[in-house]
């Protein structure tokens, strides 16, 4: 059986006041006329745990916070949640430990792997949140075997729980679905899918072979071998050409270096020739000036007296006889004047001779520099021609050859890859036949293991459902002794009472109420016998007397039904599997029962509005 689950207190912040309702003992009756809030109070109890119901009665929505204090397997917990929103967070506090931190979980997980409040409660109950198809077990499903609501207790089986959800829920609670069998079921499904896929592909390729779309493997293999040989030959030639090209590139580099040196020599020789030519021009100008000076002296000597100034060449003024017209001084003796003129002529001639000699030397130097420059120019041009000729006639053709061989090799590589794909496709039938055989053997092995597990589970299922049916019949007859046959279907867990299914037992009323209650009571009876049955030992029923009258047989059955509920709650036992029952009825109990607590409600003492105030800090003691 699952761990014990007992509600101690329900606390709520209502109209800015903290109030509470206590549930002492294992059996509590909420009694009172319509409008006293008892159904609302019952509905709100488990809402604090994180149920995802979208509609909650207005009184709950007016609560800023709802809080449930409960025990699971002896550990006291407190769950807090906003009453105003159906979403948000649920905060769980371990009241049995002062060191454990609070835990907060969303009402609904929004991302993969996130734990919701529902997941946390199921973990406390020891229930695995398994999946079957599109259905994943959650707290709202388990809620259907913990509560019977007033609106559906006499009309719908287990509150209208759908077939897929019902089958998954009971298989998990009864221990008929386990992780190992789920793994085997999934493995069988995957193996079957892989086998079918392999078989389908084999059929497709067989049809392609028959229509000629796929080539003959031998033809493709021959083409592949020829291309491989051609690729090897081309690659070898490419490597050889690339090696020769590397040698040629080295020679081209040497020729380029030779041209570089010759070009530098040419530049240097041209610069020296230009310098020598400039010096020659300077020497020629000096020679010209010396020649002019000498010619001037000779011209002056040919005249009797100076007619114009020897410097500015202007006409000299007339002077007295015996005075020099240029300087105005008296003429020296004629012989002295000639001597000075001769000396001047001699000096001018010497200057001219010196300038002529300098010019001659510089002409020789300029001519030699020009010859050197011409030779350097020729050498540089020859080196350039040699480099360019080598590039054009030797290196460029080899480069083109290397590029063509590289292109051919790459083209052959692509063709080889395409042929490899075609060869794989052409030979795929043989490969796929082996794949189909492997997948078929895998499928047989997995199905054998799964079927063995299924057989064991089906046997366990039959035995468990047979015993549950016996306990179900006992509970039905405890309430209505006139019934002779009551069973629970082993496939979909529906009921059959005296040959009538649930929906056929009556339009609405007592028989359906009895069936719903008997199913849940007998499920807990089964859990007491089978430790692997993990139904929580807790029942919240509103209202068990729906569909019954207040006299005759209905009255007798009502009395037996209430007695069955009261006696179903065991006293606390060492294993902690006592079953707490909270029941909602309109009428007060006709008599007091040992261990039964009655909370009487009325329009003057409503569940929410008139609940006791919490003294001191709003924390549960």
C-alpha positions as CSV (number, residue, x, y, z in Angstrom):
1,X,0.0,0.0,0.0
2,X,1.1,3.6,-0.5
3,X,2.4,5.7,2.4
4,X,-0.1,7.1,4.8
5,X,-1.6,10.5,3.9
6,X,-3.4,12.4,6.7
7,X,-4.7,16.0,6.5
8,X,-4.2,17.9,9.8
9,X,-5.2,21.5,9.1
10,X,-6.4,23.6,6.3
11,X,-5.4,27.3,6.7
12,X,-6.3,30.2,4.5
13,X,-5.8,34.0,4.4
14,X,-9.4,35.1,3.8
15,X,-10.5,38.7,3.8
16,X,-7.2,39.7,5.4
17,X,-7.6,37.2,8.2
18,X,-5.9,33.9,8.8
19,X,-8.4,31.2,9.5
20,X,-8.2,27.4,9.7
21,X,-10.1,24.2,9.8
22,X,-8.7,21.2,11.7
23,X,-9.2,17.6,10.8
24,X,-8.5,15.6,14.0
25,X,-8.7,11.8,13.8
26,X,-9.2,9.6,10.8
27,X,-12.9,10.2,10.2
28,X,-14.4,13.7,9.8
29,X,-17.9,14.6,8.7
30,X,-18.7,18.0,7.3
31,X,-22.4,18.4,7.7
32,X,-24.8,21.2,6.9
33,X,-27.5,22.4,4.6
34,X,-26.9,23.7,1.1
35,X,-25.1,27.1,1.1
36,X,-23.0,26.5,4.2
37,X,-19.8,26.0,2.1
38,X,-19.1,22.4,2.9
39,X,-18.6,21.3,-0.7
40,X,-16.4,24.3,-1.3
41,X,-14.4,23.5,1.7
42,X,-14.0,19.9,0.6
43,X,-12.9,20.9,-2.9
44,X,-10.3,23.3,-1.5
45,X,-8.5,20.8,0.6
46,X,-6.3,19.2,-2.0
47,X,-6.1,22.3,-4.2
48,X,-3.2,23.5,-2.1
49,X,-1.1,20.5,-3.3
50,X,-0.9,21.8,-6.8
51,X,-4.0,20.5,-8.6
52,X,-4.4,22.0,-12.1
53,X,-8.2,22.4,-12.0
54,X,-9.1,25.5,-13.9
55,X,-12.4,26.2,-12.0
56,X,-12.5,26.7,-8.3
57,X,-15.3,28.1,-6.2
58,X,-15.3,31.8,-5.5
59,X,-14.5,31.5,-1.8
60,X,-11.2,29.9,-2.7
61,X,-10.5,32.6,-5.2
62,X,-11.0,35.2,-2.5
63,X,-8.1,33.6,-0.5
64,X,-4.8,35.3,-0.9
65,X,-3.1,32.1,0.3
66,X,-4.4,28.6,1.0
67,X,-2.2,26.3,3.0
68,X,-2.5,22.6,3.9
69,X,-0.8,20.9,6.7
70,X,-0.5,17.1,6.2
71,X,1.5,14.0,7.0
72,X,3.0,11.5,4.5
73,X,4.5,8.4,6.1
74,X,4.8,10.3,9.4
75,X,6.6,13.4,8.0
76,X,4.7,16.6,8.4
77,X,4.5,18.9,5.5
78,X,3.0,22.3,4.7
79,X,1.9,23.3,1.2
80,X,1.2,26.9,0.4
81,X,-0.3,28.3,-2.8
82,X,-2.1,31.4,-4.0
83,X,-5.9,30.9,-4.2
84,X,-6.4,33.7,-6.7
85,X,-4.5,32.1,-9.6
86,X,-4.7,28.6,-11.0
87,X,-1.0,28.8,-11.9
88,X,2.0,30.1,-9.9
89,X,4.1,28.2,-7.4
90,X,3.5,25.8,-4.6
91,X,5.8,26.1,-1.7
92,X,6.5,22.9,0.4
93,X,7.9,23.2,3.9
94,X,9.1,20.1,5.9
95,X,7.7,20.8,9.3
96,X,9.4,17.7,10.8
97,X,12.9,19.2,10.1
98,X,14.2,22.6,11.0
99,X,17.2,22.3,8.7
100,X,15.4,21.4,5.4
101,X,15.0,24.4,3.1
102,X,11.6,25.2,1.6
103,X,10.9,23.8,-1.8
104,X,9.1,25.6,-4.6
105,X,7.6,24.0,-7.6
106,X,5.4,25.4,-10.4
107,X,1.8,24.2,-10.6
108,X,2.5,23.4,-14.3
109,X,6.0,22.6,-15.7
110,X,6.8,24.9,-18.7
111,X,10.0,23.3,-19.9
112,X,11.4,19.8,-20.4
113,X,12.8,18.1,-17.2
114,X,11.1,20.6,-14.8
115,X,9.5,19.1,-11.7
116,X,6.0,20.4,-11.0
117,X,4.1,20.4,-7.7
118,X,2.1,17.4,-9.0
119,X,5.3,15.5,-9.7
120,X,6.6,16.2,-6.1
121,X,3.4,15.0,-4.5
122,X,3.3,11.8,-6.6
123,X,6.9,11.2,-5.5
124,X,5.8,11.5,-1.9
125,X,3.0,9.0,-2.5
126,X,5.5,6.6,-4.1
127,X,3.7,6.8,-7.5
128,X,5.7,6.8,-10.7
129,X,4.5,9.5,-13.2
130,X,4.5,7.1,-16.2
131,X,3.3,7.9,-19.8
132,X,1.1,5.9,-22.1
133,X,0.7,7.4,-25.6
134,X,-0.4,11.0,-25.2
135,X,-1.4,10.5,-21.5
136,X,1.1,11.3,-18.7
137,X,0.0,10.3,-15.2
138,X,-0.3,13.3,-12.9
139,X,-2.0,14.3,-9.6
140,X,-5.3,15.2,-11.2
141,X,-5.6,11.5,-12.3
142,X,-4.7,10.2,-8.8
143,X,-7.2,12.7,-7.4
144,X,-10.0,10.7,-9.0
145,X,-9.3,7.7,-6.7
146,X,-8.9,9.9,-3.6
147,X,-12.1,12.0,-4.0
148,X,-15.7,11.6,-5.2
149,X,-17.4,14.9,-6.0
150,X,-21.0,15.8,-5.4
151,X,-21.7,16.6,-9.0
152,X,-20.6,13.2,-10.4
153,X,-20.8,10.6,-7.6
154,X,-24.2,9.4,-8.6
155,X,-23.8,9.9,-12.4
156,X,-20.2,9.2,-13.6
157,X,-17.8,6.4,-13.0
158,X,-14.9,7.8,-10.9
159,X,-15.9,11.4,-11.9
160,X,-15.8,10.7,-15.6
161,X,-12.2,9.6,-15.8
162,X,-11.4,8.8,-19.5
163,X,-10.5,5.2,-20.6
164,X,-6.9,5.9,-21.5
165,X,-6.3,7.8,-18.3
166,X,-8.2,5.2,-16.2
167,X,-6.2,2.3,-17.7
168,X,-2.9,4.0,-17.1
169,X,-3.8,5.1,-13.6
170,X,-4.9,1.6,-12.4
171,X,-2.1,-0.2,-14.1
172,X,0.3,2.1,-12.2
173,X,-1.5,1.9,-8.8
174,X,-2.0,-1.9,-9.1
175,X,1.7,-2.4,-9.9
176,X,0.8,-3.8,-13.3
177,X,2.9,-1.3,-15.2
178,X,6.6,-1.0,-14.3
179,X,9.6,0.6,-15.7
180,X,11.2,-2.6,-17.0
181,X,8.0,-3.7,-18.9
182,X,7.7,-0.1,-20.3
183,X,11.3,-0.4,-21.4
184,X,10.6,-3.7,-23.1
185,X,7.4,-2.4,-24.7
186,X,9.3,0.6,-26.0
187,X,12.2,-1.6,-27.2
188,X,9.7,-3.9,-29.0
189,X,8.0,-0.9,-30.6
190,X,11.4,0.5,-31.7
191,X,12.6,-2.9,-33.0
192,X,9.4,-3.3,-35.0
193,X,9.8,0.2,-36.4
194,X,13.4,-0.5,-37.4
195,X,12.4,-3.9,-39.0
196,X,9.6,-2.3,-41.0
197,X,11.8,0.5,-42.2
198,X,14.5,-1.9,-43.3
199,X,12.0,-4.0,-45.1
200,X,10.4,-1.0,-46.8
201,X,13.8,0.2,-48.0
202,X,14.6,-3.2,-49.3
203,X,11.4,-3.3,-51.3
204,X,12.1,0.1,-52.7
205,X,15.6,-0.7,-53.9
206,X,14.4,-4.0,-55.4
207,X,11.9,-2.1,-57.5
208,X,14.6,0.3,-58.6
209,X,16.9,-2.6,-59.6
210,X,14.0,-4.1,-61.6
211,X,13.3,-0.8,-63.4
212,X,16.9,-0.3,-64.3
213,X,17.3,2.9,-62.2
214,X,20.1,1.1,-60.2
215,X,23.1,0.0,-62.3
216,X,24.6,-3.4,-62.4
217,X,27.2,-3.5,-59.5
218,X,29.8,-5.2,-61.7
219,X,29.6,-2.4,-64.3
220,X,29.8,0.3,-61.7
221,X,32.7,-1.6,-60.0
222,X,34.6,-1.7,-63.3
223,X,34.1,2.0,-63.8
224,X,35.1,2.7,-60.3
225,X,38.4,0.7,-60.8
226,X,39.2,2.4,-64.1
227,X,38.7,5.8,-62.5
228,X,40.8,4.9,-59.5
229,X,43.7,3.8,-61.9
230,X,43.3,7.0,-63.9
231,X,43.3,9.0,-60.7
232,X,46.5,7.3,-59.6
233,X,48.3,8.0,-62.9
234,X,47.1,11.6,-63.0
235,X,48.2,12.1,-59.4
236,X,51.6,10.6,-60.2
237,X,52.0,12.9,-63.2
238,X,50.8,15.8,-61.2
239,X,53.4,15.2,-58.5
240,X,56.2,14.9,-61.1
241,X,55.1,18.1,-62.9
242,X,54.8,19.9,-59.6
243,X,58.3,18.8,-58.7
244,X,59.7,20.0,-62.1
245,X,57.8,23.2,-61.7
246,X,59.4,23.7,-58.3
247,X,62.9,23.4,-59.9
248,X,61.8,25.8,-62.7
249,X,60.5,28.2,-60.2
250,X,63.8,28.2,-58.5
251,X,65.6,28.9,-61.8
252,X,63.2,31.7,-62.5
253,X,63.9,33.1,-59.1
254,X,67.6,33.0,-59.8
255,X,67.1,34.9,-63.1
256,X,65.0,37.4,-61.4
257,X,67.7,38.0,-58.8
258,X,70.4,38.4,-61.6
259,X,68.1,41.0,-63.3
260,X,67.7,42.7,-59.9
261,X,71.5,43.0,-59.5
262,X,72.0,44.2,-63.2
263,X,69.2,46.7,-62.7
264,X,70.9,48.2,-59.7
265,X,74.2,48.3,-61.6
266,X,72.5,50.1,-64.5
267,X,71.0,52.7,-62.1
268,X,74.3,53.2,-60.4
269,X,76.2,53.6,-63.8
270,X,73.6,55.9,-65.2
271,X,73.8,58.1,-62.1
272,X,77.7,58.3,-62.4
273,X,77.4,59.1,-66.2
274,X,75.0,61.9,-65.4
275,X,77.3,63.2,-62.7
276,X,80.3,63.1,-65.2
277,X,78.3,64.9,-67.8
278,X,77.4,67.6,-65.3
279,X,81.0,68.1,-64.5
280,X,81.9,68.3,-68.2
281,X,79.3,71.0,-68.7
282,X,80.9,73.0,-65.8
283,X,84.4,72.6,-67.3
284,X,83.1,73.7,-70.7
285,X,81.6,76.8,-69.2
286,X,84.9,77.6,-67.4
287,X,86.8,77.2,-70.6
288,X,84.5,79.5,-72.4
289,X,84.9,82.2,-69.7
290,X,88.7,81.9,-69.9
291,X,88.7,82.2,-73.7
292,X,86.4,85.2,-73.5
293,X,88.7,86.9,-71.0
294,X,91.7,86.3,-73.2
295,X,90.0,87.5,-76.3
296,X,89.0,90.7,-74.5
297,X,92.6,91.4,-73.5
298,X,93.7,90.9,-77.1
299,X,91.1,93.3,-78.4
300,X,92.1,95.9,-75.9
301,X,95.7,95.6,-76.7
302,X,95.0,96.3,-80.4
303,X,93.6,99.8,-79.6
304,X,95.8,102.9,-78.8
305,X,93.8,103.8,-75.8
306,X,90.9,102.5,-74.1
307,X,87.8,103.7,-76.0
308,X,85.3,102.0,-73.6
309,X,85.5,100.6,-70.1
310,X,87.0,97.2,-69.9
311,X,84.4,96.2,-67.3
312,X,81.0,97.8,-68.3
313,X,82.0,98.4,-72.0
314,X,80.5,102.0,-71.8
315,X,82.3,104.7,-73.9
316,X,85.0,106.4,-71.8
317,X,84.9,110.2,-71.3
318,X,87.5,112.5,-72.9
319,X,90.4,113.4,-70.6
320,X,93.4,115.7,-70.7
321,X,96.3,114.5,-72.7
322,X,98.4,112.2,-70.7
323,X,95.5,110.9,-68.5
324,X,93.9,107.5,-68.8
325,X,90.4,107.7,-70.1
326,X,89.4,104.8,-67.9
327,X,90.9,105.5,-64.6
328,X,91.8,109.2,-65.0
329,X,95.5,108.8,-64.0
330,X,98.5,109.8,-65.9
331,X,99.8,107.2,-68.3
332,X,102.9,105.4,-67.1
333,X,105.8,105.0,-69.3
334,X,104.9,103.2,-72.5
335,X,107.2,100.4,-71.8
336,X,105.7,99.7,-68.3
337,X,102.2,99.6,-69.7
338,X,103.1,97.0,-72.3
339,X,104.6,94.8,-69.7
340,X,101.5,94.8,-67.6
341,X,99.4,94.1,-70.7
342,X,101.6,91.2,-71.5
343,X,101.4,89.8,-68.1
344,X,97.6,90.0,-68.2
345,X,97.6,88.2,-71.5
346,X,99.9,85.5,-70.2
347,X,97.7,85.0,-67.1
348,X,94.6,84.8,-69.2
349,X,96.3,82.3,-71.6
350,X,97.4,80.2,-68.6
351,X,93.8,80.2,-67.2
352,X,92.5,79.2,-70.7
353,X,95.0,76.4,-70.9
354,X,94.1,75.1,-67.5
355,X,90.4,75.2,-68.3
356,X,91.0,73.4,-71.6
357,X,93.0,70.7,-69.8
358,X,90.2,70.2,-67.2
359,X,87.6,70.0,-69.9
360,X,89.6,67.4,-71.7
361,X,90.0,65.2,-68.6
362,X,86.3,65.5,-67.9
363,X,85.3,64.7,-71.4
364,X,87.4,61.5,-71.1
365,X,85.7,60.7,-67.7
366,X,82.2,61.4,-69.1
367,X,82.9,59.3,-72.1
368,X,84.0,56.4,-69.9
369,X,81.0,56.7,-67.6
370,X,78.7,56.8,-70.6
371,X,80.3,53.7,-71.9
372,X,79.9,52.0,-68.5
373,X,76.2,53.1,-68.3
374,X,75.6,51.8,-71.8
375,X,77.1,48.4,-70.9
376,X,75.1,48.3,-67.7
377,X,71.9,49.1,-69.6
378,X,72.6,46.3,-72.0
379,X,73.4,43.8,-69.2
380,X,70.2,44.7,-67.4
381,X,68.1,44.5,-70.5
382,X,69.7,41.1,-71.3
383,X,68.9,39.8,-67.7
384,X,65.3,41.1,-68.1
385,X,64.9,39.4,-71.4
386,X,66.4,36.2,-70.1
387,X,64.0,36.2,-67.1
388,X,60.9,37.0,-69.2
389,X,61.8,34.5,-71.9
390,X,62.2,31.8,-69.3
391,X,58.9,32.7,-67.7
392,X,57.1,32.7,-71.1
393,X,58.8,29.7,-72.7
394,X,59.5,27.4,-69.7
395,X,57.8,28.3,-66.4
396,X,54.4,29.4,-67.7
397,X,53.8,26.2,-69.8
398,X,54.8,24.0,-66.8
399,X,52.5,26.0,-64.5
400,X,49.6,25.4,-66.9
401,X,50.5,21.7,-67.1
402,X,50.4,21.5,-63.3
403,X,47.1,23.3,-63.0
404,X,45.5,21.1,-65.7
405,X,46.7,17.9,-64.0
406,X,45.5,19.2,-60.6
407,X,42.1,20.0,-62.2
408,X,41.9,16.5,-63.8
409,X,42.8,14.8,-60.5
410,X,40.1,16.7,-58.6
411,X,37.6,15.9,-61.3
412,X,38.5,12.2,-61.1
413,X,38.1,12.4,-57.3
414,X,34.6,13.7,-57.6
415,X,33.7,11.0,-60.2
416,X,35.2,8.4,-57.9
417,X,33.0,9.6,-55.0
418,X,29.9,9.6,-57.2
419,X,30.8,6.1,-58.4
420,X,31.3,5.0,-54.8
421,X,27.8,6.2,-54.0
422,X,26.4,4.4,-57.1
423,X,28.3,1.3,-56.1
424,X,26.9,1.4,-52.6
425,X,23.4,2.0,-54.1
426,X,23.9,-0.8,-56.6
427,X,25.0,-3.2,-54.0
428,X,22.5,-2.0,-51.4
429,X,20.1,-4.9,-52.0
430,X,22.6,-7.4,-50.5
431,X,23.5,-5.0,-47.7
432,X,19.8,-4.3,-47.0
433,X,18.9,-8.0,-47.0
434,X,21.5,-8.5,-44.3
435,X,20.1,-5.5,-42.5
436,X,16.5,-6.9,-42.7
437,X,17.8,-10.3,-41.3
438,X,19.5,-8.5,-38.4
439,X,16.5,-6.3,-37.6
440,X,14.2,-9.4,-37.8
441,X,16.4,-11.3,-35.4
442,X,16.5,-8.3,-33.1
443,X,12.7,-8.0,-33.3
444,X,12.2,-11.7,-32.4
445,X,14.6,-11.4,-29.4
446,X,12.9,-8.2,-28.1
447,X,9.4,-9.6,-28.7
448,X,10.3,-12.8,-26.8
449,X,11.5,-10.8,-23.8
450,X,8.5,-8.5,-24.0
451,X,6.0,-11.3,-24.4
452,X,7.5,-13.2,-21.4
453,X,7.2,-10.0,-19.3
454,X,3.6,-9.5,-20.6
455,X,2.7,-13.1,-19.8
456,X,4.0,-12.7,-16.2
457,X,2.2,-9.4,-15.9
458,X,-1.1,-10.7,-17.4
459,X,-1.0,-13.5,-14.9
460,X,-0.4,-11.1,-12.1
461,X,-3.1,-8.9,-13.6
462,X,-5.7,-11.7,-13.6
463,X,-4.9,-12.7,-10.1
464,X,-5.0,-9.1,-8.9
465,X,-8.2,-8.3,-10.7
466,X,-9.8,-11.5,-9.5
467,X,-9.0,-10.6,-5.9
468,X,-10.1,-7.0,-6.4
469,X,-13.4,-8.2,-7.8
470,X,-13.9,-10.4,-4.7
471,X,-13.2,-7.4,-2.5
472,X,-15.5,-5.2,-4.7
473,X,-18.3,-7.7,-4.3
474,X,-17.9,-7.8,-0.6
475,X,-18.1,-4.0,-0.4
476,X,-21.1,-3.9,-2.7
477,X,-22.9,-6.5,-0.6
478,X,-21.9,-4.8,2.6
479,X,-23.9,-1.8,1.4
480,X,-26.6,-3.6,-0.7
481,X,-26.9,-7.3,0.4
482,X,-29.3,-8.0,-2.6
483,X,-26.4,-7.9,-5.1
484,X,-25.0,-11.3,-6.1
485,X,-22.3,-10.6,-8.7
486,X,-19.8,-7.7,-8.9
487,X,-16.7,-7.7,-11.0
488,X,-14.0,-5.3,-12.3
489,X,-12.9,-5.8,-15.9
490,X,-9.3,-6.7,-16.3
491,X,-8.8,-4.7,-19.5
492,X,-10.4,-1.3,-18.9
493,X,-11.2,-1.5,-15.1
494,X,-14.9,-0.9,-15.6
495,X,-17.5,-2.5,-13.3
496,X,-20.3,-5.0,-13.7
497,X,-22.9,-5.4,-11.0
498,X,-25.5,-8.2,-11.4
499,X,-24.8,-8.1,-15.1
500,X,-25.2,-4.3,-15.5
501,X,-22.4,-2.0,-16.4
502,X,-22.0,1.3,-14.5
503,X,-23.8,3.4,-17.1
504,X,-26.7,0.9,-17.3
505,X,-27.3,0.5,-13.6
506,X,-29.7,3.5,-13.4
507,X,-30.2,6.9,-14.9
508,X,-28.8,8.4,-11.8
509,X,-28.9,7.6,-8.1
510,X,-27.9,5.2,-5.4
511,X,-26.6,2.2,-7.4
512,X,-24.0,4.4,-9.1
513,X,-23.1,5.9,-5.8
514,X,-22.6,2.5,-4.2
515,X,-20.5,1.4,-7.2
516,X,-18.2,4.4,-7.0
517,X,-17.7,4.1,-3.2
518,X,-17.4,0.3,-3.3
519,X,-14.7,0.5,-6.0
520,X,-12.6,2.9,-4.0
521,X,-13.1,1.0,-0.7
522,X,-12.2,-2.3,-2.2
523,X,-9.2,-0.8,-3.9
524,X,-7.9,0.2,-0.5
525,X,-8.8,-3.3,0.9
526,X,-6.6,-4.8,-1.9
527,X,-3.8,-2.4,-1.1
528,X,-3.8,-3.7,2.5
529,X,-3.1,-7.2,1.1
530,X,-0.7,-6.3,-1.7
531,X,2.2,-4.1,-0.8
532,X,2.8,-3.2,-4.5
533,X,-0.6,-1.5,-4.7
534,X,0.2,2.2,-4.1
535,X,-3.2,3.9,-3.8
536,X,-3.0,6.7,-1.1
537,X,-5.0,5.6,2.0
538,X,-7.2,8.7,1.9
539,X,-10.9,9.3,0.8
540,X,-12.8,12.5,0.4
541,X,-16.5,11.9,-0.5
542,X,-19.1,14.5,-1.3
543,X,-21.8,13.3,-0.8
544,X,-22.1,9.5,-0.1
545,X,-25.9,9.7,0.3
546,X,-26.6,11.2,-3.2
547,X,-29.4,9.2,-4.8
548,X,-30.7,7.7,-1.6
549,X,-34.0,8.4,0.1
550,X,-34.5,8.9,3.8
551,X,-36.8,5.9,4.4
552,X,-37.3,2.2,3.6
553,X,-34.5,0.3,1.8
554,X,-32.7,3.5,0.8
555,X,-32.5,4.5,4.5
556,X,-31.1,1.0,5.4
557,X,-28.6,1.2,2.6
558,X,-27.6,4.7,3.6
559,X,-27.0,3.5,7.2
560,X,-24.9,0.6,6.0
561,X,-23.0,2.9,3.6
562,X,-22.0,5.3,6.3
563,X,-21.1,2.5,8.6
564,X,-18.8,1.0,5.9
565,X,-17.1,4.4,5.5
566,X,-16.6,4.8,9.2
567,X,-15.2,1.2,9.7
568,X,-13.0,1.6,6.6
569,X,-10.8,4.1,8.5
570,X,-8.4,1.9,10.5
571,X,-6.9,3.1,13.7
572,X,-3.3,4.2,13.2
573,X,-1.1,1.1,12.8
574,X,2.7,0.6,13.1
575,X,3.0,0.5,9.3
576,X,1.3,3.9,9.0
577,X,-1.3,2.7,6.5
578,X,-4.4,4.1,8.3
579,X,-7.0,5.4,5.9
580,X,-8.4,8.9,6.6
581,X,-11.9,9.6,5.4
582,X,-13.5,13.0,5.1
583,X,-17.2,12.9,4.2
584,X,-19.7,15.6,3.3
585,X,-23.4,15.2,4.1
586,X,-26.4,17.5,4.3
587,X,-27.8,16.0,7.5
588,X,-26.0,15.7,10.8
589,X,-25.1,12.2,12.0
590,X,-28.0,10.4,13.6
591,X,-25.8,9.2,16.4
592,X,-22.3,9.7,17.7
593,X,-19.6,7.2,16.6
594,X,-16.4,6.5,18.3
595,X,-13.4,8.1,16.6
596,X,-15.7,10.2,14.3
597,X,-15.4,14.0,14.4
598,X,-18.3,16.1,13.0
599,X,-17.9,19.7,11.8
600,X,-21.3,21.2,11.7
601,X,-21.9,24.0,9.3
602,X,-24.8,26.3,8.7
603,X,-25.6,29.7,7.1
604,X,-24.6,31.2,10.4
605,X,-21.4,29.1,10.6
606,X,-20.0,28.8,7.1
607,X,-16.9,26.9,6.2
608,X,-14.8,29.9,5.1
609,X,-16.5,33.0,6.7
610,X,-16.8,31.6,10.2
611,X,-13.8,29.4,10.5
612,X,-11.8,29.9,13.7
613,X,-9.1,32.6,13.6
614,X,-5.5,31.6,13.9
615,X,-4.0,33.0,17.1
616,X,-0.5,34.5,16.8
617,X,1.7,34.0,13.7
618,X,0.0,32.2,10.9
619,X,2.1,29.1,11.3
620,X,0.7,25.6,12.0
621,X,1.6,24.0,15.3
